[in-house]
Amino acid sequence: MYHFRNIKIFALIIVVISLFSSCKNDFKGNDYVAYFGGEIVNPNSQYVYFCKDNEVIDTLKLDKKNRFFIQFDSLAPGLYTFKHEPEYQYVYFDKNDSIMVRVNSKDFDASLVFCGRGDQKNNFLIELYLNNEKDKNSMFTVFDYDITRFQKTIDSSYRVAQKFYTTKKEEIKWNDDFDKFAKSSVDLPHYSKKELYPIIHKMRTGEDVYEKIPKDFYNYRKTIDCNNVALSTYSPFVNYLSHMLNNMSTINYHNHFSEVDLALKTNINKMNIADTLIKNEKIKNTILNTIAFQYLLEDQNIVNNNLFIDTYYKYSTDKTYKNEILKIGNAIQLLKPNYDLPIVELTDINENKILSDKLISKNTVIFFWTGTAITHFETVHKKVLAFKKKYPKYHFIAINLNDTQQEWKNLLSNYNFNGITELRCANFEDLKTKWAINKIHRTIVLNNNGKIKNAFTNIFDVNFEDNLK
């Protein structure tokens, strides 16, 4: 894989070489001039946004050849992001770097290639990101394993990542500032798996393994600096802290509460722990926002939602996201049981546009998938086919979230999922807003009159069948 990607990088230098004509190789000792440019294939819009810590610092307009270029007279070394809505990726700048990118918006992450001064570090990050995503997708059934087999499996993939990291570090000889991000990209996804294990294992198998986890299983927590400002907006760091808090906030005497009350107590507990562990305001707000988004998209008890938001408001100082949280809370009220499912536009295999309300004539299960998570795609369809045999009165609808029409058709042509209605999302932003979709594991169950029975369930939940009875 690495050899192929190196060939790809070499070939693409030819495509963007003209963009280097104005780049300087001679810099003064105290000069922080840097350059950033590239080409967007199949652009979604005419703009690329250059950002630092989630704030746009420059808006770059594409020219007639879908290229962009900017000179920074003074750019502080560090991690930045560039966005071409709805996608984004990281780009790291050392002093006087001149970085060019080429990316196809139809396959944003996998097609992204960096070249120019500073390219090796960035190609390492994207290569590691793609490896982590591939590994994440293959983890789908690994969480079912017993603790010994689980740890052996994830340790194996961790050793592969560590070897890749060590090899590249010696080859590229990057500095300590960059190493914070490189090392985090190796370690934190591995630690996240360990934090997720008891939660997902119980959800998928019904077995509570907390008592079986070895005492040293979470020893790495002692090495984590929860107040590392440099990593405050870096997704592996934010994701890890979220997973850790999910795990630490678990209430062991859960049988004392109803499901909705347990969700409330667990998430308030999570915010209390975040307030205790995280003293840096910026990091704390980021984590509180993540907790709020996750909770509001999973728990739909009106009284509990209000109690949760009150606690969130007590701890958060982020005015912008406070407003966003309120909007989400209000939108979710439209997805309550016995409400009509908001209408969205979908596309069938012949590219016909179909309104979602026209599809519902009997009890219906709607589930989601994407071609970037093949293991999930195959597993969820197999599970649905089994449910279809057991519950023939139900109509099962699969909705592809973000593949192109041709990619979608090509992938489905390799499978035989008779009895499942296959459709594609025509406008993901509209569907995300109206149906509050933020992950492919969401499942929506409707009654035969089109009313919502449960808009926030998971087909892999051990108790999912209760929704079909």
TITOR-437644 format. One record per residue (C-alpha): z, x, y; residue number from 1. Coordinates in nm, 2 decimals, decimal comma, m for minus. Layout:
BEGIN
+--------+--------+--------+-----+
|      w |      u |      v |   i |
+--------+--------+--------+-----+
|      Z |      X |      Y | NUM |
...
+--------+--------+--------+-----+
This chain:
BEGIN
+--------+--------+--------+-----+
|      w |      u |      v |   i |
+--------+--------+--------+-----+
|   0,00 |   0,00 |   0,00 |   1 |
|   0,09 |   0,28 |   0,24 |   2 |
|  m0,24 |   0,46 |   0,17 |   3 |
|  m0,44 |   0,15 |   0,24 |   4 |
|  m0,26 |   0,08 |   0,56 |   5 |
|  m0,32 |   0,44 |   0,68 |   6 |
|  m0,69 |   0,39 |   0,62 |   7 |
|  m0,68 |   0,06 |   0,81 |   8 |
|  m0,51 |   0,23 |   1,10 |   9 |
|  m0,77 |   0,51 |   1,11 |  10 |
|  m1,06 |   0,26 |   1,11 |  11 |
|  m0,91 |   0,05 |   1,38 |  12 |
|  m0,87 |   0,34 |   1,62 |  13 |
|  m1,25 |   0,32 |   1,66 |  14 |
|  m1,22 |  m0,04 |   1,78 |  15 |
|  m0,96 |   0,03 |   2,05 |  16 |
|  m1,06 |   0,38 |   2,15 |  17 |
|  m1,23 |   0,26 |   2,47 |  18 |
|  m0,89 |   0,14 |   2,59 |  19 |
|  m0,76 |   0,49 |   2,60 |  20 |
|  m1,00 |   0,62 |   2,86 |  21 |
|  m0,75 |   0,58 |   3,14 |  22 |
|  m0,45 |   0,72 |   2,94 |  23 |
|  m0,30 |   1,05 |   3,05 |  24 |
|  m0,17 |   1,31 |   2,82 |  25 |
|  m0,01 |   1,53 |   3,09 |  26 |
|   0,32 |   1,40 |   3,23 |  27 |
|   0,56 |   1,55 |   3,47 |  28 |
|   0,91 |   1,63 |   3,35 |  29 |
|   1,08 |   1,34 |   3,51 |  30 |
|   0,79 |   1,10 |   3,48 |  31 |
|   0,84 |   0,78 |   3,29 |  32 |
|   0,48 |   0,66 |   3,31 |  33 |
|   0,38 |   0,47 |   3,00 |  34 |
|   0,08 |   0,26 |   2,88 |  35 |
|   0,04 |  m0,05 |   2,67 |  36 |
|  m0,27 |  m0,23 |   2,57 |  37 |
|  m0,48 |  m0,37 |   2,29 |  38 |
|  m0,69 |  m0,65 |   2,15 |  39 |
|  m0,61 |  m1,00 |   2,03 |  40 |
|  m0,86 |  m1,13 |   1,77 |  41 |
|  m0,88 |  m1,51 |   1,76 |  42 |
|  m0,65 |  m1,55 |   2,06 |  43 |
|  m0,44 |  m1,87 |   2,09 |  44 |
|  m0,43 |  m1,83 |   2,47 |  45 |
|  m0,54 |  m1,59 |   2,74 |  46 |
|  m0,20 |  m1,43 |   2,78 |  47 |
|   0,02 |  m1,16 |   2,62 |  48 |
|   0,39 |  m1,15 |   2,74 |  49 |
|   0,57 |  m0,82 |   2,76 |  50 |
|   0,94 |  m0,87 |   2,72 |  51 |
|   1,28 |  m0,70 |   2,72 |  52 |
|   1,58 |  m0,86 |   2,57 |  53 |
|   1,40 |  m1,20 |   2,55 |  54 |
|   1,30 |  m1,20 |   2,92 |  55 |
|   0,94 |  m1,17 |   3,03 |  56 |
|   0,89 |  m0,86 |   3,25 |  57 |
|   0,51 |  m0,87 |   3,26 |  58 |
|   0,24 |  m1,13 |   3,19 |  59 |
|  m0,09 |  m0,96 |   3,08 |  60 |
|  m0,42 |  m1,16 |   3,09 |  61 |
|  m0,69 |  m1,10 |   2,83 |  62 |
|  m1,03 |  m1,00 |   2,96 |  63 |
|  m1,36 |  m1,13 |   2,83 |  64 |
|  m1,34 |  m0,91 |   2,52 |  65 |
|  m0,98 |  m1,04 |   2,45 |  66 |
|  m0,83 |  m0,71 |   2,55 |  67 |
|  m0,54 |  m0,63 |   2,78 |  68 |
|  m0,41 |  m0,31 |   2,94 |  69 |
|  m0,12 |  m0,21 |   3,17 |  70 |
|   0,02 |   0,11 |   3,32 |  71 |
|   0,40 |   0,12 |   3,37 |  72 |
|   0,49 |   0,36 |   3,65 |  73 |
|   0,84 |   0,38 |   3,51 |  74 |
|   0,93 |   0,23 |   3,17 |  75 |
|   1,27 |   0,30 |   3,03 |  76 |
|   1,26 |   0,41 |   2,66 |  77 |
|   1,37 |   0,14 |   2,42 |  78 |
|   1,28 |  m0,16 |   2,22 |  79 |
|   1,05 |  m0,43 |   2,37 |  80 |
|   0,87 |  m0,73 |   2,24 |  81 |
|   0,52 |  m0,85 |   2,31 |  82 |
|   0,44 |  m1,22 |   2,26 |  83 |
|   0,12 |  m1,41 |   2,20 |  84 |
|   0,25 |  m1,76 |   2,16 |  85 |
|   0,38 |  m1,87 |   1,92 |  86 |
|   0,41 |  m1,52 |   1,76 |  87 |
|   0,59 |  m1,21 |   1,86 |  88 |
|   0,66 |  m0,86 |   1,74 |  89 |
|   0,86 |  m0,55 |   1,85 |  90 |
|   0,72 |  m0,24 |   2,01 |  91 |
|   0,93 |   0,07 |   2,07 |  92 |
|   0,86 |   0,30 |   2,36 |  93 |
|   0,98 |   0,66 |   2,39 |  94 |
|   0,92 |   0,85 |   2,72 |  95 |
|   0,55 |   0,86 |   2,82 |  96 |
|   0,42 |   0,67 |   2,51 |  97 |
|   0,07 |   0,52 |   2,53 |  98 |
|   0,06 |   0,24 |   2,27 |  99 |
|  m0,23 |   0,03 |   2,17 | 100 |
|  m0,22 |  m0,27 |   1,93 | 101 |
|  m0,48 |  m0,47 |   1,75 | 102 |
|  m0,38 |  m0,80 |   1,60 | 103 |
|  m0,54 |  m1,11 |   1,46 | 104 |
|  m0,35 |  m1,42 |   1,57 | 105 |
|  m0,44 |  m1,60 |   1,24 | 106 |
|  m0,24 |  m1,35 |   1,04 | 107 |
|  m0,03 |  m1,19 |   1,32 | 108 |
|   0,22 |  m0,97 |   1,14 | 109 |
|   0,01 |  m0,86 |   0,85 | 110 |
|  m0,29 |  m0,77 |   1,07 | 111 |
|  m0,09 |  m0,58 |   1,34 | 112 |
|  m0,17 |  m0,21 |   1,38 | 113 |
|  m0,05 |   0,04 |   1,64 | 114 |
|  m0,23 |   0,35 |   1,75 | 115 |
|  m0,19 |   0,61 |   2,02 | 116 |
|   0,11 |   0,81 |   2,13 | 117 |
|   0,41 |   0,66 |   1,98 | 118 |
|   0,22 |   0,47 |   1,70 | 119 |
|   0,40 |   0,62 |   1,40 | 120 |
|   0,74 |   0,48 |   1,48 | 121 |
|   0,60 |   0,14 |   1,54 | 122 |
|   0,38 |   0,14 |   1,23 | 123 |
|   0,69 |   0,23 |   1,04 | 124 |
|   0,88 |  m0,07 |   1,18 | 125 |
|   0,60 |  m0,32 |   1,11 | 126 |
|   0,55 |  m0,17 |   0,76 | 127 |
|   0,92 |  m0,21 |   0,69 | 128 |
|   0,92 |  m0,56 |   0,83 | 129 |
|   0,63 |  m0,67 |   0,60 | 130 |
|   0,81 |  m0,51 |   0,30 | 131 |
|   1,13 |  m0,69 |   0,39 | 132 |
|   0,94 |  m1,02 |   0,42 | 133 |
|   0,77 |  m0,97 |   0,09 | 134 |
|   1,11 |  m0,88 |  m0,07 | 135 |
|   1,27 |  m1,19 |   0,09 | 136 |
|   1,01 |  m1,42 |  m0,06 | 137 |
|   1,06 |  m1,27 |  m0,40 | 138 |
|   1,44 |  m1,34 |  m0,37 | 139 |
|   1,39 |  m1,71 |  m0,41 | 140 |
|   1,52 |  m1,72 |  m0,77 | 141 |
|   1,74 |  m1,41 |  m0,76 | 142 |
|   2,02 |  m1,60 |  m0,59 | 143 |
|   2,05 |  m1,79 |  m0,92 | 144 |
|   2,16 |  m1,48 |  m1,11 | 145 |
|   2,52 |  m1,40 |  m1,20 | 146 |
|   2,69 |  m1,15 |  m0,97 | 147 |
|   2,62 |  m0,84 |  m1,19 | 148 |
|   2,25 |  m0,91 |  m1,23 | 149 |
|   2,22 |  m1,01 |  m0,87 | 150 |
|   2,37 |  m0,68 |  m0,74 | 151 |
|   2,16 |  m0,47 |  m0,98 | 152 |
|   1,84 |  m0,65 |  m0,86 | 153 |
|   1,90 |  m0,61 |  m0,49 | 154 |
|   2,03 |  m0,25 |  m0,52 | 155 |
|   1,70 |  m0,16 |  m0,68 | 156 |
|   1,49 |  m0,29 |  m0,38 | 157 |
|   1,74 |  m0,13 |  m0,14 | 158 |
|   1,68 |   0,21 |  m0,30 | 159 |
|   1,31 |   0,17 |  m0,25 | 160 |
|   1,36 |   0,09 |   0,12 | 161 |
|   1,60 |   0,38 |   0,17 | 162 |
|   1,35 |   0,62 |   0,02 | 163 |
|   1,07 |   0,49 |   0,25 | 164 |
|   1,31 |   0,53 |   0,55 | 165 |
|   1,41 |   0,88 |   0,45 | 166 |
|   1,05 |   1,00 |   0,39 | 167 |
|   0,93 |   0,86 |   0,72 | 168 |
|   1,23 |   0,99 |   0,92 | 169 |
|   1,16 |   1,34 |   0,80 | 170 |
|   0,78 |   1,31 |   0,86 | 171 |
|   0,80 |   1,15 |   1,21 | 172 |
|   1,12 |   1,32 |   1,32 | 173 |
|   1,23 |   1,03 |   1,55 | 174 |
|   1,53 |   1,05 |   1,78 | 175 |
|   1,87 |   0,89 |   1,74 | 176 |
|   1,79 |   0,60 |   1,97 | 177 |
|   1,51 |   0,48 |   1,76 | 178 |
|   1,71 |   0,55 |   1,44 | 179 |
|   1,95 |   0,27 |   1,54 | 180 |
|   1,66 |   0,02 |   1,49 | 181 |
|   1,51 |   0,20 |   1,19 | 182 |
|   1,83 |   0,22 |   1,00 | 183 |
|   1,93 |  m0,14 |   1,08 | 184 |
|   1,59 |  m0,26 |   0,95 | 185 |
|   1,68 |  m0,10 |   0,61 | 186 |
|   2,05 |  m0,18 |   0,58 | 187 |
|   2,10 |  m0,52 |   0,74 | 188 |
|   1,85 |  m0,72 |   0,53 | 189 |
|   2,03 |  m0,58 |   0,22 | 190 |
|   2,37 |  m0,67 |   0,36 | 191 |
|   2,24 |  m1,02 |   0,45 | 192 |
|   2,15 |  m1,08 |   0,09 | 193 |
|   2,51 |  m1,01 |  m0,01 | 194 |
|   2,64 |  m1,24 |   0,26 | 195 |
|   2,40 |  m1,52 |   0,15 | 196 |
|   2,46 |  m1,49 |  m0,22 | 197 |
|   2,77 |  m1,70 |  m0,28 | 198 |
|   2,64 |  m1,98 |  m0,04 | 199 |
|   2,29 |  m2,00 |  m0,18 | 200 |
|   2,41 |  m1,95 |  m0,54 | 201 |
|   2,64 |  m2,25 |  m0,51 | 202 |
|   2,38 |  m2,46 |  m0,34 | 203 |
|   2,12 |  m2,40 |  m0,61 | 204 |
|   2,34 |  m2,39 |  m0,92 | 205 |
|   2,65 |  m2,57 |  m0,83 | 206 |
|   2,86 |  m2,28 |  m0,94 | 207 |
|   3,13 |  m2,14 |  m0,70 | 208 |
|   3,13 |  m1,76 |  m0,74 | 209 |
|   3,37 |  m1,67 |  m0,47 | 210 |
|   3,65 |  m1,58 |  m0,72 | 211 |
|   3,41 |  m1,36 |  m0,92 | 212 |
|   3,29 |  m1,14 |  m0,63 | 213 |
|   3,43 |  m0,78 |  m0,67 | 214 |
|   3,68 |  m0,67 |  m0,41 | 215 |
|   3,45 |  m0,39 |  m0,28 | 216 |
|   3,15 |  m0,62 |  m0,25 | 217 |
|   3,17 |  m0,64 |   0,13 | 218 |
|   3,31 |  m0,29 |   0,20 | 219 |
|   3,00 |  m0,22 |   0,42 | 220 |
|   3,14 |  m0,47 |   0,68 | 221 |
|   3,37 |  m0,19 |   0,80 | 222 |
|   3,07 |   0,01 |   0,91 | 223 |
|   2,92 |  m0,28 |   1,12 | 224 |
|   2,97 |  m0,27 |   1,50 | 225 |
|   2,95 |  m0,63 |   1,60 | 226 |
|   2,94 |  m0,53 |   1,97 | 227 |
|   2,64 |  m0,30 |   1,95 | 228 |
|   2,46 |  m0,39 |   2,27 | 229 |
|   2,15 |  m0,19 |   2,18 | 230 |
|   2,09 |  m0,43 |   1,88 | 231 |
|   2,19 |  m0,75 |   2,07 | 232 |
|   1,85 |  m0,91 |   2,05 | 233 |
|   1,72 |  m0,73 |   1,74 | 234 |
|   1,65 |  m1,00 |   1,48 | 235 |
|   1,79 |  m0,81 |   1,17 | 236 |
|   2,12 |  m0,76 |   1,36 | 237 |
|   2,14 |  m1,12 |   1,48 | 238 |
|   2,04 |  m1,25 |   1,14 | 239 |
|   2,30 |  m1,04 |   0,97 | 240 |
|   2,58 |  m1,15 |   1,20 | 241 |
|   2,49 |  m1,51 |   1,15 | 242 |
|   2,49 |  m1,47 |   0,77 | 243 |
|   2,82 |  m1,29 |   0,78 | 244 |
|   2,98 |  m1,56 |   0,99 | 245 |
|   2,84 |  m1,83 |   0,75 | 246 |
|   3,01 |  m1,65 |   0,46 | 247 |
|   3,34 |  m1,57 |   0,64 | 248 |
|   3,38 |  m1,92 |   0,77 | 249 |
|   3,36 |  m2,09 |   0,43 | 250 |
|   3,65 |  m2,32 |   0,37 | 251 |
|   3,78 |  m2,28 |   0,02 | 252 |
|   3,98 |  m2,60 |   0,01 | 253 |
|   3,66 |  m2,79 |   0,07 | 254 |
|   3,75 |  m3,08 |  m0,17 | 255 |
|   3,99 |  m3,21 |   0,10 | 256 |
|   3,70 |  m3,31 |   0,33 | 257 |
|   3,39 |  m3,53 |   0,33 | 258 |
|   3,06 |  m3,34 |   0,34 | 259 |
|   3,00 |  m3,41 |   0,72 | 260 |
|   3,36 |  m3,32 |   0,81 | 261 |
|   3,34 |  m3,00 |   0,61 | 262 |
|   3,02 |  m2,90 |   0,80 | 263 |
|   3,20 |  m2,96 |   1,13 | 264 |
|   3,51 |  m2,76 |   1,04 | 265 |
|   3,31 |  m2,48 |   0,89 | 266 |
|   3,09 |  m2,44 |   1,20 | 267 |
|   3,38 |  m2,47 |   1,44 | 268 |
|   3,56 |  m2,21 |   1,22 | 269 |
|   3,24 |  m1,99 |   1,25 | 270 |
|   3,25 |  m2,01 |   1,63 | 271 |
|   3,62 |  m1,93 |   1,64 | 272 |
|   3,55 |  m1,62 |   1,42 | 273 |
|   3,26 |  m1,52 |   1,65 | 274 |
|   3,48 |  m1,54 |   1,95 | 275 |
|   3,74 |  m1,32 |   1,78 | 276 |
|   3,50 |  m1,05 |   1,64 | 277 |
|   3,24 |  m1,03 |   1,92 | 278 |
|   3,36 |  m0,93 |   2,26 | 279 |
|   3,02 |  m0,85 |   2,41 | 280 |
|   2,92 |  m1,16 |   2,61 | 281 |
|   2,55 |  m1,12 |   2,55 | 282 |
|   2,58 |  m1,08 |   2,17 | 283 |
|   2,83 |  m1,36 |   2,15 | 284 |
|   2,60 |  m1,60 |   2,33 | 285 |
|   2,31 |  m1,51 |   2,10 | 286 |
|   2,52 |  m1,57 |   1,79 | 287 |
|   2,67 |  m1,90 |   1,93 | 288 |
|   2,32 |  m2,02 |   2,01 | 289 |
|   2,21 |  m1,94 |   1,65 | 290 |
|   2,51 |  m2,13 |   1,51 | 291 |
|   2,44 |  m2,43 |   1,73 | 292 |
|   2,07 |  m2,45 |   1,64 | 293 |
|   2,15 |  m2,43 |   1,27 | 294 |
|   2,43 |  m2,68 |   1,27 | 295 |
|   2,25 |  m2,94 |   1,48 | 296 |
|   1,95 |  m2,92 |   1,25 | 297 |
|   2,17 |  m2,98 |   0,94 | 298 |
|   2,45 |  m3,23 |   1,05 | 299 |
|   2,37 |  m3,57 |   1,19 | 300 |
|   2,70 |  m3,73 |   1,24 | 301 |
|   2,72 |  m3,85 |   1,61 | 302 |
|   3,09 |  m3,81 |   1,66 | 303 |
|   3,09 |  m3,46 |   1,49 | 304 |
|   2,79 |  m3,34 |   1,68 | 305 |
|   2,97 |  m3,42 |   2,01 | 306 |
|   3,28 |  m3,24 |   1,89 | 307 |
|   3,08 |  m2,94 |   1,79 | 308 |
|   2,89 |  m2,93 |   2,12 | 309 |
|   3,23 |  m2,95 |   2,31 | 310 |
|   3,35 |  m2,64 |   2,12 | 311 |
|   3,01 |  m2,46 |   2,17 | 312 |
|   3,05 |  m2,53 |   2,55 | 313 |
|   3,40 |  m2,38 |   2,55 | 314 |
|   3,28 |  m2,04 |   2,41 | 315 |
|   2,92 |  m2,01 |   2,54 | 316 |
|   2,84 |  m1,89 |   2,89 | 317 |
|   2,46 |  m1,92 |   2,85 | 318 |
|   2,35 |  m2,19 |   3,09 | 319 |
|   1,99 |  m2,20 |   2,98 | 320 |
|   2,06 |  m2,24 |   2,61 | 321 |
|   2,33 |  m2,50 |   2,68 | 322 |
|   2,06 |  m2,72 |   2,82 | 323 |
|   1,84 |  m2,65 |   2,51 | 324 |
|   2,12 |  m2,74 |   2,27 | 325 |
|   2,17 |  m3,07 |   2,45 | 326 |
|   1,80 |  m3,14 |   2,42 | 327 |
|   1,80 |  m3,07 |   2,04 | 328 |
|   2,11 |  m3,28 |   2,00 | 329 |
|   1,94 |  m3,57 |   2,17 | 330 |
|   1,62 |  m3,53 |   1,97 | 331 |
|   1,80 |  m3,53 |   1,64 | 332 |
|   1,95 |  m3,87 |   1,72 | 333 |
|   1,60 |  m4,01 |   1,66 | 334 |
|   1,61 |  m3,88 |   1,30 | 335 |
|   1,91 |  m4,08 |   1,19 | 336 |
|   1,90 |  m4,30 |   0,87 | 337 |
|   1,73 |  m4,63 |   0,91 | 338 |
|   1,52 |  m4,51 |   1,21 | 339 |
|   1,14 |  m4,48 |   1,20 | 340 |
|   1,02 |  m4,13 |   1,15 | 341 |
|   0,85 |  m4,01 |   1,47 | 342 |
|   0,47 |  m4,01 |   1,44 | 343 |
|   0,29 |  m3,67 |   1,41 | 344 |
|  m0,07 |  m3,59 |   1,35 | 345 |
|  m0,17 |  m3,43 |   1,02 | 346 |
|  m0,50 |  m3,30 |   0,87 | 347 |
|  m0,64 |  m3,38 |   0,52 | 348 |
|  m0,86 |  m3,15 |   0,30 | 349 |
|  m1,17 |  m3,29 |   0,47 | 350 |
|  m1,04 |  m3,21 |   0,82 | 351 |
|  m0,98 |  m3,58 |   0,90 | 352 |
|  m0,69 |  m3,65 |   1,14 | 353 |
|  m0,42 |  m3,87 |   1,00 | 354 |
|  m0,12 |  m4,02 |   1,17 | 355 |
|   0,20 |  m3,98 |   0,96 | 356 |
|   0,30 |  m4,35 |   0,99 | 357 |
|  m0,03 |  m4,45 |   0,81 | 358 |
|   0,08 |  m4,26 |   0,50 | 359 |
|   0,40 |  m4,44 |   0,43 | 360 |
|   0,37 |  m4,75 |   0,20 | 361 |
|   0,64 |  m4,68 |  m0,05 | 362 |
|   0,94 |  m4,46 |  m0,11 | 363 |
|   0,83 |  m4,11 |   0,01 | 364 |
|   0,95 |  m3,75 |  m0,01 | 365 |
|   0,80 |  m3,51 |   0,24 | 366 |
|   0,83 |  m3,13 |   0,18 | 367 |
|   0,69 |  m2,82 |   0,35 | 368 |
|   0,54 |  m2,49 |   0,26 | 369 |
|   0,35 |  m2,19 |   0,40 | 370 |
|   0,11 |  m1,95 |   0,24 | 371 |
|   0,32 |  m1,66 |   0,36 | 372 |
|   0,60 |  m1,76 |   0,11 | 373 |
|   0,40 |  m1,79 |  m0,22 | 374 |
|   0,71 |  m1,79 |  m0,45 | 375 |
|   0,85 |  m2,09 |  m0,26 | 376 |
|   0,51 |  m2,26 |  m0,25 | 377 |
|   0,48 |  m2,24 |  m0,63 | 378 |
|   0,84 |  m2,32 |  m0,71 | 379 |
|   0,87 |  m2,62 |  m0,48 | 380 |
|   0,54 |  m2,78 |  m0,62 | 381 |
|   0,66 |  m2,73 |  m0,97 | 382 |
|   0,99 |  m2,90 |  m0,89 | 383 |
|   0,82 |  m3,19 |  m0,72 | 384 |
|   0,59 |  m3,24 |  m1,02 | 385 |
|   0,90 |  m3,27 |  m1,23 | 386 |
|   1,05 |  m3,52 |  m0,99 | 387 |
|   0,73 |  m3,72 |  m0,98 | 388 |
|   0,75 |  m3,77 |  m1,36 | 389 |
|   1,11 |  m3,88 |  m1,33 | 390 |
|   1,06 |  m4,10 |  m1,02 | 391 |
|   0,71 |  m4,24 |  m1,04 | 392 |
|   0,77 |  m4,49 |  m0,77 | 393 |
|   0,80 |  m4,21 |  m0,51 | 394 |
|   0,51 |  m4,08 |  m0,31 | 395 |
|   0,53 |  m3,70 |  m0,26 | 396 |
|   0,37 |  m3,54 |   0,04 | 397 |
|   0,33 |  m3,17 |   0,09 | 398 |
|   0,27 |  m3,04 |   0,44 | 399 |
|   0,15 |  m2,69 |   0,51 | 400 |
|   0,30 |  m2,56 |   0,83 | 401 |
|   0,10 |  m2,27 |   0,97 | 402 |
|  m0,21 |  m2,17 |   0,76 | 403 |
|  m0,56 |  m2,22 |   0,89 | 404 |
|  m0,77 |  m2,50 |   0,73 | 405 |
|  m0,97 |  m2,25 |   0,53 | 406 |
|  m0,67 |  m2,05 |   0,41 | 407 |
|  m0,50 |  m2,37 |   0,31 | 408 |
|  m0,80 |  m2,50 |   0,11 | 409 |
|  m0,86 |  m2,16 |  m0,05 | 410 |
|  m0,50 |  m2,14 |  m0,17 | 411 |
|  m0,48 |  m2,49 |  m0,30 | 412 |
|  m0,81 |  m2,44 |  m0,49 | 413 |
|  m0,62 |  m2,20 |  m0,73 | 414 |
|  m0,37 |  m2,47 |  m0,84 | 415 |
|  m0,36 |  m2,81 |  m0,99 | 416 |
|  m0,10 |  m3,03 |  m0,83 | 417 |
|  m0,22 |  m3,37 |  m0,93 | 418 |
|  m0,03 |  m3,66 |  m0,78 | 419 |
|   0,09 |  m3,47 |  m0,47 | 420 |
|  m0,07 |  m3,56 |  m0,14 | 421 |
|  m0,16 |  m3,23 |   0,03 | 422 |
|  m0,18 |  m3,23 |   0,41 | 423 |
|  m0,17 |  m2,97 |   0,68 | 424 |
|   0,02 |  m2,97 |   1,01 | 425 |
|  m0,23 |  m3,02 |   1,30 | 426 |
|   0,02 |  m2,92 |   1,58 | 427 |
|   0,32 |  m2,73 |   1,47 | 428 |
|   0,49 |  m2,74 |   1,81 | 429 |
|   0,47 |  m3,12 |   1,81 | 430 |
|   0,60 |  m3,15 |   1,45 | 431 |
|   0,88 |  m2,90 |   1,52 | 432 |
|   0,99 |  m3,10 |   1,82 | 433 |
|   0,97 |  m3,44 |   1,67 | 434 |
|   1,09 |  m3,37 |   1,32 | 435 |
|   1,32 |  m3,07 |   1,41 | 436 |
|   1,15 |  m2,85 |   1,16 | 437 |
|   1,27 |  m2,49 |   1,17 | 438 |
|   1,25 |  m2,38 |   0,81 | 439 |
|   1,04 |  m2,46 |   0,50 | 440 |
|   1,33 |  m2,57 |   0,29 | 441 |
|   1,37 |  m2,90 |   0,48 | 442 |
|   1,29 |  m3,21 |   0,29 | 443 |
|   1,26 |  m3,57 |   0,44 | 444 |
|   1,32 |  m3,88 |   0,23 | 445 |
|   1,19 |  m4,22 |   0,35 | 446 |
|   1,25 |  m4,57 |   0,22 | 447 |
|   0,96 |  m4,80 |   0,12 | 448 |
|   0,95 |  m4,95 |   0,47 | 449 |
|   0,90 |  m4,61 |   0,63 | 450 |
|   1,26 |  m4,59 |   0,76 | 451 |
|   1,45 |  m4,26 |   0,73 | 452 |
|   1,68 |  m4,23 |   0,43 | 453 |
|   1,77 |  m3,86 |   0,48 | 454 |
|   1,57 |  m3,64 |   0,72 | 455 |
|   1,78 |  m3,33 |   0,66 | 456 |
|   1,80 |  m3,26 |   0,29 | 457 |
|   1,68 |  m2,98 |   0,07 | 458 |
|   1,48 |  m3,03 |  m0,25 | 459 |
|   1,66 |  m2,74 |  m0,41 | 460 |
|   2,00 |  m2,87 |  m0,34 | 461 |
|   2,19 |  m2,94 |  m0,66 | 462 |
|   2,26 |  m3,29 |  m0,54 | 463 |
|   1,91 |  m3,37 |  m0,40 | 464 |
|   1,84 |  m3,64 |  m0,67 | 465 |
|   2,11 |  m3,86 |  m0,52 | 466 |
|   1,86 |  m3,93 |  m0,24 | 467 |
|   1,61 |  m4,07 |  m0,49 | 468 |
|   1,84 |  m4,31 |  m0,66 | 469 |
+--------+--------+--------+-----+
